[in-house]
Amino acid sequence: MALSIQLQVLIVSFLYGILFSYLLKMQYQFLFETTFIYKISITILFVMDNCLLYFLILKIINHGMFHLYFLFSLILGFLFGNYLVHKKNNN
């Protein structure tokens, strides 16, 4: 895989981690206002949708190849997104 494609996927993974963090915060608010069955079904759909969307993006960029450092970039983006959300809520 070319270096430019790897760099694109790393950046997209990082940004998707930030997006996932924000979407998780939004979804977390709905979990306290619903019934147990609704909580489970919404959580399962949320996780499946986000995983499928991420792999669809990977398929578009680099034909679906997944490497461990893409996961690290995704986790770093998620942690950075959590940092931004908590910083925004504290101000």
MDTraj code that builds the backbone (N, CA, C; nanometers):
import mdtraj as md
import numpy as np

residues = "MET ALA LEU SER ILE GLN LEU GLN VAL LEU ILE VAL SER PHE LEU TYR GLY ILE LEU PHE SER TYR LEU LEU LYS MET GLN TYR GLN PHE LEU PHE GLU THR THR PHE ILE TYR LYS ILE SER ILE THR ILE LEU PHE VAL MET ASP ASN CYS LEU LEU TYR PHE LEU ILE LEU LYS ILE ILE ASN HIS GLY MET PHE HIS LEU TYR PHE LEU PHE SER LEU ILE LEU GLY PHE LEU PHE GLY ASN TYR LEU VAL HIS LYS LYS ASN ASN ASN".split()
xyz = np.array([
    [0.0848, -0.1167, 0.0000],
    [0.0000, 0.0000, 0.0000],
    [0.0900, 0.1239, 0.0000],
    [0.0532, 0.2203, -0.0782],
    [0.1322, 0.3431, -0.0915],
    [0.1260, 0.4256, 0.0362],
    [0.2316, 0.5001, 0.0588],
    [0.2424, 0.5814, 0.1791],
    [0.1335, 0.6889, 0.1840],
    [0.0996, 0.7468, 0.0698],
    [-0.0034, 0.8515, 0.0680],
    [-0.1399, 0.7946, 0.1089],
    [-0.1697, 0.6717, 0.0677],
    [-0.2963, 0.6093, 0.1062],
    [-0.2965, 0.5785, 0.2558],
    [-0.1834, 0.5323, 0.3084],
    [-0.1746, 0.5050, 0.4508],
    [-0.1944, 0.6322, 0.5325],
    [-0.1370, 0.7405, 0.4864],
    [-0.1528, 0.8681, 0.5558],
    [-0.2983, 0.9147, 0.5511],
    [-0.3637, 0.8984, 0.4364],
    [-0.5058, 0.9334, 0.4261],
    [-0.5901, 0.8524, 0.5238],
    [-0.5638, 0.7229, 0.5329],
    [-0.6417, 0.6371, 0.6221],
    [-0.6140, 0.6722, 0.7673],
    [-0.4907, 0.7056, 0.8020],
    [-0.4607, 0.7459, 0.9392],
    [-0.5360, 0.8727, 0.9778],
    [-0.5397, 0.9683, 0.8879],
    [-0.6108, 1.0931, 0.9151],
    [-0.7612, 1.0690, 0.9247],
    [-0.8153, 0.9893, 0.8335],
    [-0.9583, 0.9583, 0.8366],
    [-0.9930, 0.8799, 0.9624],
    [-0.9064, 0.7881, 1.0036],
    [-0.9311, 0.7114, 1.1259],
    [-0.9325, 0.8022, 1.2484],
    [-0.8385, 0.8948, 1.2521],
    [-0.8344, 0.9897, 1.3639],
    [-0.9615, 1.0749, 1.3677],
    [-1.0025, 1.1269, 1.2527],
    [-1.1239, 1.2092, 1.2472],
    [-1.2486, 1.1273, 1.2778],
    [-1.2509, 1.0026, 1.2330],
    [-1.3652, 0.9169, 1.2630],
    [-1.3713, 0.8847, 1.4127],
    [-1.2564, 0.8741, 1.4765],
    [-1.2540, 0.8555, 1.6219],
    [-1.3167, 0.9739, 1.6948],
    [-1.2877, 1.0941, 1.6478],
    [-1.3478, 1.2145, 1.7067],
    [-1.4992, 1.2135, 1.6836],
    [-1.5405, 1.1813, 1.5614],
    [-1.6829, 1.1732, 1.5300],
    [-1.7521, 1.0665, 1.6150],
    [-1.6880, 0.9513, 1.6301],
    [-1.7454, 0.8435, 1.7103],
    [-1.7614, 0.8862, 1.8563],
    [-1.6652, 0.9589, 1.9082],
    [-1.6738, 1.0086, 2.0451],
    [-1.7938, 1.1015, 2.0619],
    [-1.8134, 1.1905, 1.9662],
    [-1.9264, 1.2837, 1.9714],
    [-2.0590, 1.2085, 1.9587],
    [-2.0670, 1.1133, 1.8657],
    [-2.1900, 1.0373, 1.8479],
    [-2.2204, 0.9507, 1.9697],
    [-2.1173, 0.8969, 2.0329],
    [-2.1368, 0.8167, 2.1526],
    [-2.1916, 0.9012, 2.2665],
    [-2.1443, 1.0252, 2.2773],
    [-2.1966, 1.1153, 2.3801],
    [-2.3441, 1.1443, 2.3548],
    [-2.3803, 1.1660, 2.2290],
    [-2.5206, 1.1916, 2.1958],
    [-2.6073, 1.0687, 2.2235],
    [-2.5582, 0.9504, 2.1877],
    [-2.6342, 0.8280, 2.2076],
    [-2.6461, 0.7957, 2.3558],
    [-2.5465, 0.8290, 2.4327],
    [-2.5454, 0.8022, 2.5765],
    [-2.6572, 0.8777, 2.6478],
    [-2.6936, 0.9948, 2.5977],
    [-2.8007, 1.0733, 2.6578],
    [-2.9357, 1.0043, 2.6423],
    [-2.9570, 0.9327, 2.5320],
    [-3.0845, 0.8657, 2.5083],
    [-3.1010, 0.7399, 2.5925],
    [-2.9921, 0.6845, 2.6427],
    [-3.0016, 0.5592, 2.7168],
    [-3.0704, 0.5745, 2.8516],
    [-3.0725, 0.6920, 2.9075],
    [-3.1330, 0.7112, 3.0386],
    [-3.2815, 0.7416, 3.0312],
    [-3.3345, 0.7598, 2.9127],
    [-3.4743, 0.7999, 2.8985],
    [-3.5627, 0.6918, 2.8383],
    [-3.5146, 0.5682, 2.8251],
    [-3.5905, 0.4669, 2.7534],
    [-3.6004, 0.3374, 2.8326],
    [-3.6728, 0.2413, 2.7748],
    [-3.6881, 0.1106, 2.8377],
    [-3.5648, 0.0237, 2.8104],
    [-3.5577, -0.0892, 2.8807],
    [-3.4419, -0.1766, 2.8725],
    [-3.4252, -0.2364, 2.7326],
    [-3.5328, -0.2834, 2.6727],
    [-3.5260, -0.3437, 2.5392],
    [-3.4807, -0.2401, 2.4365],
    [-3.5313, -0.1193, 2.4479],
    [-3.4926, -0.0120, 2.3571],
    [-3.3444, 0.0220, 2.3743],
    [-3.2952, 0.0211, 2.4975],
    [-3.1539, 0.0493, 2.5223],
    [-3.0644, -0.0524, 2.4529],
    [-3.0989, -0.1796, 2.4663],
    [-3.0163, -0.2845, 2.4068],
    [-3.0198, -0.2763, 2.2548],
    [-3.1383, -0.2607, 2.1989],
    [-3.1484, -0.2575, 2.0524],
    [-3.0790, -0.1347, 1.9940],
    [-3.0938, -0.0211, 2.0558],
    [-3.0287, 0.1005, 2.0061],
    [-2.8769, 0.0887, 2.0187],
    [-2.8271, 0.0319, 2.1262],
    [-2.6833, 0.0158, 2.1435],
    [-2.6252, -0.0778, 2.0383],
    [-2.6922, -0.1897, 2.0138],
    [-2.6447, -0.2845, 1.9126],
    [-2.6452, -0.2197, 1.7746],
    [-2.7525, -0.1500, 1.7408],
    [-2.7584, -0.0833, 1.6102],
    [-2.6537, 0.0266, 1.5978],
    [-2.6308, 0.0993, 1.7053],
    [-2.5317, 0.2065, 1.7049],
    [-2.3924, 0.1512, 1.6763],
    [-2.3555, 0.0443, 1.7456],
    [-2.2226, -0.0142, 1.7271],
    [-2.2088, -0.0730, 1.5872],
    [-2.3096, -0.1461, 1.5428],
    [-2.3033, -0.2065, 1.4093],
    [-2.2964, -0.0996, 1.2998],
    [-2.3770, 0.0039, 1.3119],
    [-2.3756, 0.1108, 1.2112],
    [-2.2402, 0.1792, 1.2030],
    [-2.1817, 0.2096, 1.3194],
    [-2.0525, 0.2776, 1.3183],
    [-1.9408, 0.1882, 1.2665],
    [-1.9427, 0.0615, 1.3008],
    [-1.8415, -0.0309, 1.2470],
    [-1.8557, -0.0458, 1.0964],
    [-1.9777, -0.0629, 1.0498],
    [-1.9989, -0.0768, 0.9053],
    [-1.9614, 0.0502, 0.8301],
    [-1.9928, 0.1654, 0.8869],
    [-1.9560, 0.2916, 0.8225],
    [-1.8047, 0.3068, 0.8149],
    [-1.7345, 0.2705, 0.9226],
    [-1.5882, 0.2811, 0.9220],
    [-1.5272, 0.1895, 0.8168],
    [-1.5755, 0.0655, 0.8090],
    [-1.5196, -0.0263, 0.7110],
    [-1.5606, 0.0106, 0.5684],
    [-1.6750, 0.0739, 0.5522],
    [-1.7120, 0.1249, 0.4202],
    [-1.6174, 0.2367, 0.3771],
    [-1.5830, 0.3231, 0.4696],
    [-1.4862, 0.4291, 0.4401],
    [-1.3509, 0.3683, 0.4049],
    [-1.3091, 0.2661, 0.4812],
    [-1.1831, 0.1983, 0.4499],
    [-1.1873, 0.1333, 0.3124],
    [-1.3012, 0.0775, 0.2768],
    [-1.3134, 0.0138, 0.1458],
    [-1.3011, 0.1168, 0.0340],
    [-1.3562, 0.2333, 0.0549],
    [-1.3477, 0.3388, -0.0465],
    [-1.2038, 0.3887, -0.0611],
    [-1.1349, 0.4065, 0.0503],
    [-1.0003, 0.4646, 0.0446],
    [-0.8953, 0.3627, 0.0008],
    [-0.8948, 0.2438, 0.0658],
    [-0.7844, 0.1504, 0.0383],
    [-0.8308, 0.0060, 0.0182],
    [-0.9488, -0.0115, -0.0369],
    [-1.0021, -0.1429, -0.0725],
    [-1.0217, -0.2333, 0.0495],
    [-1.0482, -0.1754, 0.1655],
    [-1.0839, -0.2512, 0.2847],
    [-0.9683, -0.3107, 0.3617],
    [-0.8473, -0.2729, 0.3341],
    [-0.7335, -0.3243, 0.4110],
    [-0.7310, -0.2569, 0.5471],
    [-0.7106, -0.3387, 0.6494],
    [-0.7092, -0.2869, 0.7858],
    [-0.5780, -0.3259, 0.8517],
    [-0.5114, -0.2287, 0.9100],
    [-0.3870, -0.2532, 0.9822],
    [-0.4036, -0.2088, 1.1260],
    [-0.3187, -0.2581, 1.2120],
    [-0.3278, -0.2296, 1.3543],
    [-0.3087, -0.0813, 1.3839],
    [-0.2238, -0.0144, 1.3091],
    [-0.2009, 0.1274, 1.3360],
    [-0.3206, 0.2132, 1.2965],
    [-0.4108, 0.1631, 1.2123],
    [-0.5366, 0.2345, 1.1867],
    [-0.6227, 0.2326, 1.3128],
    [-0.6218, 0.1200, 1.3826],
    [-0.6962, 0.1085, 1.5084],
    [-0.6379, 0.2028, 1.6136],
    [-0.5050, 0.2120, 1.6202],
    [-0.4420, 0.3050, 1.7141],
    [-0.4809, 0.4495, 1.6827],
    [-0.4859, 0.4832, 1.5578],
    [-0.5255, 0.6172, 1.5170],
    [-0.6714, 0.6437, 1.5525],
    [-0.7555, 0.5443, 1.5342],
    [-0.8966, 0.5555, 1.5706],
    [-0.9123, 0.5763, 1.7210],
    [-0.8385, 0.5019, 1.8009],
    [-0.8444, 0.5160, 1.9466],
    [-0.7917, 0.6518, 1.9903],
    [-0.6841, 0.6982, 1.9299],
    [-0.6323, 0.8318, 1.9625],
    [-0.7334, 0.9405, 1.9280],
    [-0.8000, 0.9268, 1.8150],
    [-0.9040, 1.0223, 1.7780],
    [-1.0193, 1.0183, 1.8765],
    [-1.0573, 0.8994, 1.9209],
    [-1.1643, 0.8856, 2.0194],
    [-1.1255, 0.9534, 2.1510],
    [-1.0031, 0.9294, 2.1976],
    [-0.9575, 0.9919, 2.3220],
    [-0.9480, 1.1431, 2.3095],
    [-0.9016, 1.1906, 2.1942],
    [-0.8950, 1.3345, 2.1703],
    [-1.0354, 1.3944, 2.1655],
    [-1.1287, 1.3227, 2.1042],
    [-1.2679, 1.3685, 2.1017],
    [-1.3277, 1.3748, 2.2412],
    [-1.2970, 1.2749, 2.3247],
    [-1.3433, 1.2788, 2.4641],
    [-1.2846, 1.3982, 2.5373],
    [-1.1571, 1.4267, 2.5122],
    [-1.0928, 1.5425, 2.5732],
    [-1.1624, 1.6717, 2.5312],
    [-1.1945, 1.6834, 2.4038],
    [-1.2623, 1.8039, 2.3549],
    [-1.4015, 1.8175, 2.4149],
    [-1.4745, 1.7061, 2.4254],
    [-1.6092, 1.7099, 2.4806],
    [-1.6067, 1.7491, 2.6273],
    [-1.5144, 1.6906, 2.7045],
    [-1.5065, 1.7243, 2.8462],
    [-1.4571, 1.8675, 2.8671],
    [-1.3664, 1.9121, 2.7825],
    [-1.3193, 2.0504, 2.7916],
    [-1.4341, 2.1479, 2.7602],
    [-1.5157, 2.1132, 2.6608],
    [-1.6293, 2.1978, 2.6225],
    [-1.7332, 2.2020, 2.7343],
    [-1.7562, 2.0883, 2.8013],
    [-1.8556, 2.0826, 2.9078],
    [-1.8086, 2.1537, 3.0343],
    [-1.6792, 2.1598, 3.0590],
    [-1.6275, 2.2263, 3.1772],
    [-1.6298, 2.3784, 3.1647],
    [-1.6288, 2.4310, 3.0425],
    [-1.6294, 2.5769, 3.0237],
    [-1.7662, 2.6329, 3.0278],
])
top = md.Topology()
chain = top.add_chain()
for i, resn in enumerate(residues, 1):
    res = top.add_residue(resn, chain, resSeq=i)
    for name in ("N", "CA", "C"):
        top.add_atom(name, md.element.get_by_symbol(name[0]), res)
traj = md.Trajectory(xyz[None], top)
